[in-house]
């Protein structure tokens, strides 16, 4: 299946500190590309994979599930750890949930986590009904493109495949059940006005995680904050986070 122009994965070979970026549900690497390039410019090794079924057609995505998306980022993380002394994981929305899951599974192999508007709680009626609705309704209107900044668009699907969406609650359940396993530092960027992920997800993290959690509010962005007005705050904030928690230099010795 041809990949949509702009939805290609991105990789940059930098120093001994690596970063894995995970894009969101029905989105593509395009929503994370400016963030990835900012980190690469600072000398980091960066991996931004394209999740299976994304960046092509919603019909193809309908044949995938959360296990496929996690397997892709898990593979990318293993590759990154093989090339770098330390690795951080970061994600947007559902990609944030994948990043948290990586930290739960790989524990000390993950140096730190940065997530933007992560989804870990199913708080919409559709997702509760999706396991049944998927047999009669193949797709519903898409959720991509929730951006406040004028003239900016997200490369995502206009339709949401219900069968793929129906697998998300299983991912969220695992993340919530194992959230106590995350002892690494975690930075959360949370949009005050988000029309896709409700506040319950960030509220859950605030209630269940300890002193290793920091939450920063974004006041001028909607859900896809990595392309929105507060993007510079995310980019610089995540870079400062890495500088604070990495124990090796960000750039290669020349």
FENTA-V801884 format. One record per helix or strand of 2 or more residues. SS is the DSSP state (~ for helix, > for strand). FROM is the first residue (numbers start at 1). TO is the last residue. Records with the same first field share a line. If there is no record, write none. Layout:
BEGIN
SS: FROM-TO / FROM-TO
END
This chain:
BEGIN
>: 10-12 / 17-22 / 45-48 / 86-92 / 112-116 / 139-141 / 159-161 / 185-191 / 213-218
~: 29-31 / 33-41 / 58-61 / 66-83 / 94-109 / 125-133 / 162-165 / 168-177 / 179-181 / 200-208 / 225-227 / 231-245
END
